[in-house]
Every structure is written in structure tokens, then in C-alpha cells.
Amino acid sequence: MTDDMVSGTTRIAVPPRTVYDTVTRVSEMGRWSPECTGGRVRGGAAAEMRAGTRFTGTNRAGWRPWSTRCTVTVAEPGERFTFVVRAVGLRIAVWSYRFEPLDEGRATQVTETWIDQRGWLMRSGISPLVTGVRDRAGFNRRSIRQTLARLKEALEQEHRVA
């Protein structure tokens, strides 16, 4: 794995479709992510996530808020969810989630991946100025661990079998 790609994995004791449905409700991502505060889907929150769906991602690091334009490229319920992120018309990153069934489908291995697609100007000048984050790969490595841990905790509490 290079600094241009960061990935993390966790096991969540709920079925893949449940985890997928939760992750694709981008308006709620702020519940888990230390940086992303949510998203607004074009066509409203009830719009079905599919390849081509667009949404605005909202983010905050410290006092610095910013937004991005995102386009879903893969939406396979219970299996994969991927979107491309752009800002000021420039490609920024690809975020991807893979949902693999475990325990005969009663649990899920979730892998979250970030691929940096920023060019030199965005990487060395604009992005650190806007976000306040100089080491994006290191920050996202920690962020992915936090996001997956929070997602796991929330889903396992919400879907606890008595």
C-alpha cells in the first residue's frame, strides 16, 4: 500500500446489506467520521444510490468547513459502494467500501479505502490550506480506523439480538 492509498477493515456483527444501507445514507456519515459531517443527495435523501447519483459531501477539520462534489461509480447493494470526489472541478479522491459476508451472512467484513487523486497543486498547496491537514494519508489512516470503529459500535448496538 502506498501513501496514495489508505485502507482499513473491521468485522461488524450485522449482515452486509444492513451495513451497506447504513454507509450509503451519506447524510448520516457525520455520526461516524471525524471529518465528514454528512452529505446531501441530489434528488433528496430518499433518492436511491446507484452509479451516477451525485451528492455534496460536507466536511470540517477544526474551524475549517468545506464541501465536495461526489459521484457514485459503484452501488452494488450489500457488496460495494464507491464514489469519486471532486472540488473546484478537480478530481480529489476515490472512496470505496467493500462488504463481505461472514458467518453465513450474519456478519460483515467491511473494508474502507481512500485513493488520493489530487494533482501536485492541490496536494501541496490548496488542500492543506483549505483543510488544515498536511499529511492527508496519515490523517485518513487514523480517520478510517475511527470511522469503522464508530460504525461497528453503532450498528452492533442498534442491531443487538436479545
C-alpha positions in Angstrom: 0.0 0.0 0.0 1.4 3.4 -0.9 0.7 6.8 0.6 -1.7 7.3 -2.4 -4.0 4.6 -1.0 -5.1 4.0 2.6 -7.4 1.2 3.7 -8.9 -0.3 6.9 -11.0 -3.3 7.7 -13.3 -4.3 10.5 -15.7 -7.1 11.3 -19.3 -6.0 12.2 -21.8 -8.5 13.6 -24.7 -7.5 11.3 -25.5 -8.6 7.7 -23.8 -7.0 4.7 -27.0 -5.3 3.4 -27.6 -3.6 6.7 -24.0 -2.2 6.8 -24.3 -1.2 3.1 -27.7 0.6 3.7 -26.2 2.5 6.6 -23.0 3.6 4.8 -24.9 4.7 1.7 -27.1 7.1 3.8 -24.4 9.7 3.3 -26.4 12.3 5.2 -25.6 10.3 8.4 -21.8 9.9 7.8 -21.1 12.5 10.4 -22.2 10.0 13.0 -19.0 8.0 12.4 -16.4 10.1 10.6 -14.1 12.5 12.4 -14.1 14.8 9.3 -17.1 14.2 7.1 -20.1 15.9 8.6 -22.6 14.5 6.1 -23.9 14.8 2.6 -26.8 16.0 0.6 -28.0 13.7 -2.2 -29.3 15.4 -5.4 -32.9 14.4 -5.6 -33.3 14.2 -1.8 -32.3 11.9 0.9 -34.7 9.2 -0.3 -33.0 9.0 -3.7 -31.7 5.5 -4.5 -27.9 5.2 -4.5 -26.8 4.0 -7.9 -24.0 4.6 -10.3 -24.3 8.3 -11.4 -26.0 9.5 -8.2 -24.5 12.8 -7.2 -24.2 14.3 -3.7 -22.5 17.1 -2.0 -20.2 16.0 0.9 -19.7 18.3 3.8 -16.6 18.3 5.9 -14.9 20.0 8.8 -11.4 19.9 10.3 -11.2 22.2 13.3 -12.7 25.5 12.4 -12.4 24.9 8.6 -15.5 23.7 6.8 -15.6 22.8 3.1 -17.7 20.8 0.7 -17.0 18.5 -2.2 -19.0 17.2 -5.2 -19.3 13.4 -5.3 -20.5 11.0 -7.9 -21.3 7.4 -7.2 -19.5 5.0 -9.6 -20.4 1.6 -8.0 -23.5 0.8 -5.9 -24.0 -2.9 -5.5 -26.3 -3.4 -2.5 -24.6 -5.4 0.2 -21.4 -5.7 -1.8 -19.7 -2.4 -2.8 -20.2 1.3 -2.7 -17.7 3.6 -4.4 -17.7 7.4 -5.2 -15.4 9.9 -6.8 -14.8 13.2 -5.0 -14.1 16.5 -6.8 -13.6 20.0 -5.6 -13.3 23.2 -7.6 -13.7 20.9 -10.7 -10.6 18.9 -9.8 -10.5 15.2 -9.0 -9.6 14.7 -5.3 -10.1 11.1 -4.3 -12.0 7.8 -4.7 -13.7 6.4 -1.6 -14.7 2.8 -1.6 -16.4 0.4 0.7 -16.5 -3.4 0.3 -18.9 -5.6 2.3 -18.0 -9.3 2.5 -20.4 -11.7 4.3 -19.1 -13.7 7.3 -20.8 -16.3 9.5 -23.2 -17.4 6.7 -24.2 -13.7 6.1 -24.9 -12.8 9.7 -21.8 -10.6 9.9 -19.8 -8.4 7.6 -16.1 -7.7 6.9 -16.1 -4.0 5.9 -13.2 -2.5 4.1 -13.0 1.2 3.6 -10.4 2.6 1.1 -9.3 6.0 0.1 -7.3 6.6 -3.1 -5.7 10.1 -3.4 -6.2 11.5 -6.9 -5.0 15.1 -6.2 -2.6 16.7 -8.5 0.6 18.4 -7.3 -1.0 21.9 -6.9 -4.0 20.5 -4.9 -1.8 18.1 -2.8 0.9 20.6 -1.8 -1.0 23.9 -1.8 -4.7 24.2 -2.0 -5.8 21.1 0.1 -3.6 21.8 3.1 -4.7 25.4 3.1 -8.4 24.6 2.9 -8.5 21.6 5.3 -5.5 22.4 7.6 -4.3 18.8 7.0 -0.7 18.5 5.7 -0.3 14.7 6.0 -3.6 13.6 4.3 -2.6 9.9 4.1 -1.7 9.8 7.8 -4.9 11.7 8.7 -7.1 9.4 6.6 -5.4 6.3 8.0 -6.5 7.4 11.5 -9.8 8.6 10.3 -10.7 5.3 8.6 -9.9 3.4 11.8 -12.1 5.8 13.8 -14.9 5.7 11.3 -15.0 1.9 11.1 -14.8 1.6 14.9 -17.7 4.0 15.4 -19.8 2.3 12.6 -19.2 -1.1 14.2 -20.2 0.1 17.7 -23.3 1.9 16.5 -24.6 -0.9 14.2 -23.9 -3.7 16.8 -25.7 -1.7 19.5 -28.7 -0.9 17.2 -29.0 -4.5 15.9 -28.2 -6.4 19.1 -30.0 -9.7 19.3 -31.5 -10.2 22.8 
